[in-house]
Structure formats: structure tokens, C-alpha cells
């Protein structure tokens, strides 16, 4: 069974834990209890493949930012979560993305932009702008509500699909190297 290491990042209070617990336990956590770091595992079937999701729910609070490099190194894919009622949390997304790319030392890392708390009536973030940013980043965008469960499965499952795409493209790239000189040609080397 394939295991996927997913990491949920974003500013404090955007609903990272609520999204994760809604996925894992099918219920909404109403009270806010700042997370330091929690890990969850769930077996799911995505596109006919049974897989194990290993989800790391991270601290949004700045005082725990030193822990970020470690989980960014081990994560395979990242949910970049902002709250639709917080423009600041949306602005913070680019710094999370840059930090992930720096730590992973890669230009392309599987990520999904997630606009959470879509059940609220007052929004501070324009979804057209969010879609535009996701397009610029070349990543999917999913609107969610941890409260109503809207888009929750979609966000996590889309991230798994992004990881699969990334693994497939890496596999294809690494297999192409031997055929650089054309089909059937041999490379001769002389040892002096």
C-alpha cells in the first residue's frame, strides 16, 4: 500500500486542524486550541488505489516556526491553507510556498492552495484572486469548509493526485537519460 506524507501549513487560526480532523474523524472541532504539531493516519481509496495518508498538522503560530524546516524536508505534498475571512492569512501563503521550495531545494513541489471557512458570510479574500495565484503557482485551488465538510476530501485527494503526477514525471525524466543519443545508438568509451 502506498503511503503519502501530507503536510498542512498556514497561519494560525485558518482551520488546519479542523480540516484534518474533519477528514480523519468526520466531525467539526469548534473550539480553537493552537496546535504545536499533530500527526494523523487514515487509509483511503483514491482513484481505485488504496493508500495510507500520513498527515502532519502543523503550528501556524510564529513561535514554532523553527520546526518548519524539519517537516518540510519530510513532507511529499503540502496543503497551503488560508481562511477566506483573513486577508493576512492569504498574504502569508507566498512565504510558506517559498520556504517549502527552499527547504526541498526544488522549483516544483506538490501543493494545493486551500481557501477554508467558505461557510462564513463575510469574506476578506477575493476567490478570483486566489484562483489567479494558484494558476501563477501552477497548483490546484480548492474551496473548503471544515464546518460543513465542503471540499475537505477534495483538498486532500487532489494533493495525493499532485504527488502521484510529480512521482510519474520524475520517473519519466530519470528514464530518459540513457536515450539521449537516439534510439539504439551505443555510447563508446575508452578507458585510458
C-alpha positions in Angstrom: 0.0 0.0 0.0 1.4 3.4 -1.0 1.9 5.9 1.8 1.6 9.6 1.2 3.2 12.2 3.6 0.9 15.2 3.5 1.7 18.4 5.5 -1.0 21.0 6.3 0.5 24.6 6.6 -0.9 28.0 7.0 -1.2 30.9 9.5 -2.7 30.4 13.0 -6.4 30.0 13.2 -7.1 29.3 9.5 -8.6 25.8 10.3 -5.7 23.4 9.6 -6.6 21.2 12.5 -10.4 21.5 11.8 -9.8 20.4 8.2 -7.6 17.4 9.2 -9.9 16.2 12.0 -12.9 16.6 9.6 -11.2 14.3 7.1 -10.0 11.8 9.7 -12.9 11.7 12.2 -15.8 13.2 10.3 -16.6 15.9 12.8 -16.1 19.6 13.2 -13.9 20.9 16.1 -15.4 24.2 17.1 -13.0 25.4 19.8 -9.7 26.9 18.9 -6.7 25.1 20.5 -3.4 26.2 18.9 -1.5 23.1 17.6 2.2 22.6 18.1 2.3 19.5 15.9 -0.1 16.6 15.5 0.1 13.6 13.2 -2.8 11.6 11.8 -3.1 8.5 9.7 -6.0 7.3 7.6 -6.5 4.6 5.0 -8.5 5.8 2.0 -9.2 4.8 -1.6 -8.3 7.4 -4.2 -9.0 6.7 -7.9 -9.2 2.9 -7.1 -5.9 2.8 -5.2 -5.9 2.0 -1.5 -3.4 4.3 0.2 -2.4 5.5 3.6 -2.4 9.2 4.3 0.1 10.3 6.9 -1.0 13.8 7.7 1.1 16.3 9.7 -1.0 19.1 11.1 1.5 21.9 11.9 1.7 25.0 14.1 0.6 28.3 12.5 2.0 30.3 15.3 5.3 32.1 14.6 6.9 30.9 17.8 7.0 27.4 16.4 8.5 28.4 13.0 11.8 26.8 13.8 10.1 23.4 13.5 9.1 24.1 9.9 12.2 23.1 8.1 12.1 19.6 9.6 8.6 18.8 8.5 9.1 20.5 5.1 12.0 18.2 4.4 10.0 15.0 5.1 6.6 16.0 3.5 5.8 14.9 0.0 2.9 17.3 -0.6 1.6 20.4 1.1 -1.8 22.0 1.7 -1.4 25.7 1.7 -4.4 26.8 3.8 -5.7 30.3 4.3 -9.0 31.5 5.8 -11.4 33.4 3.4 -12.1 35.9 6.2 -8.4 36.7 6.7 -6.5 38.7 4.1 -3.3 38.4 6.1 -3.5 34.5 6.1 -3.8 34.7 2.3 -0.8 37.1 2.0 1.2 34.6 4.2 0.8 31.8 1.6 3.6 33.0 -0.6 6.2 32.9 2.3 5.1 29.3 3.1 5.4 28.3 -0.5 8.9 29.9 -0.8 10.1 28.3 2.4 8.9 24.9 1.2 10.7 25.3 -2.2 13.9 26.5 -0.4 13.9 23.6 2.1 13.0 21.0 -0.6 15.6 22.7 -3.0 13.0 22.3 -5.8 11.1 24.6 -8.1 8.1 22.3 -8.3 6.7 20.7 -5.1 3.2 19.1 -5.0 1.0 21.7 -3.3 -2.7 22.6 -3.2 -4.0 26.1 -2.3 -6.9 25.8 0.1 -9.4 28.6 0.9 -11.1 27.5 4.1 -14.1 28.8 6.1 -16.2 29.2 3.0 -19.3 28.8 5.1 -18.8 32.3 6.6 -20.8 35.2 5.2 -18.0 37.8 5.4 -15.0 37.2 3.1 -11.9 39.3 3.1 -10.3 37.4 0.2 -11.5 37.5 -3.4 -11.7 34.0 -4.8 -10.9 35.2 -8.3 -7.6 36.5 -6.9 -7.0 33.1 -5.1 -7.6 31.2 -8.3 -5.2 33.6 -10.1 -2.5 33.0 -7.6 -2.9 29.2 -7.8 -2.7 29.5 -11.6 0.5 31.5 -11.3 1.9 28.9 -8.9 0.8 26.1 -11.2 -1.2 24.4 -8.4 -4.8 23.4 -7.9 -7.1 25.6 -5.8 -9.9 24.1 -3.6 -12.5 26.0 -1.6 -13.4 24.2 1.7 -15.4 24.5 4.8 -14.2 22.3 7.7 -17.6 23.1 9.4 -19.9 21.8 6.6 -17.2 19.4 5.2 -17.4 21.0 1.8 -14.3 20.3 -0.3 -12.5 18.5 2.6 -11.9 15.2 0.8 -11.3 17.1 -2.4 -8.4 19.1 -0.9 -6.6 16.1 0.4 -7.3 13.8 -2.5 -6.2 16.5 -5.0 -2.9 16.7 -3.1 -2.4 13.0 -3.4 -3.1 13.2 -7.2 -0.5 16.0 -7.4 2.1 13.8 -5.6 1.3 11.0 -8.0 1.8 13.3 -11.0 5.0 14.5 -9.6 6.3 11.0 -9.0 5.3 9.9 -12.5 7.0 12.9 -14.1 10.2 12.3 -12.1 10.2 8.7 -13.1 9.8 9.6 -16.8 12.6 12.1 -16.6 15.0 9.7 -14.9 14.3 7.1 -17.6 15.0 9.4 -20.4 18.7 10.0 -19.7 20.0 6.7 -21.4 18.2 7.5 -24.7 19.8 11.0 -25.1 21.9 9.7 -28.1 18.9 8.4 -30.0 17.2 5.1 -30.3 19.6 2.1 -30.5 22.8 4.1 -30.5 25.6 3.0 -28.4 27.9 5.1 -26.4 31.6 4.0 -26.7 34.0 4.9 -24.1 37.8 4.4 -24.0 39.5 4.0 -20.6 43.0 5.4 -20.8 
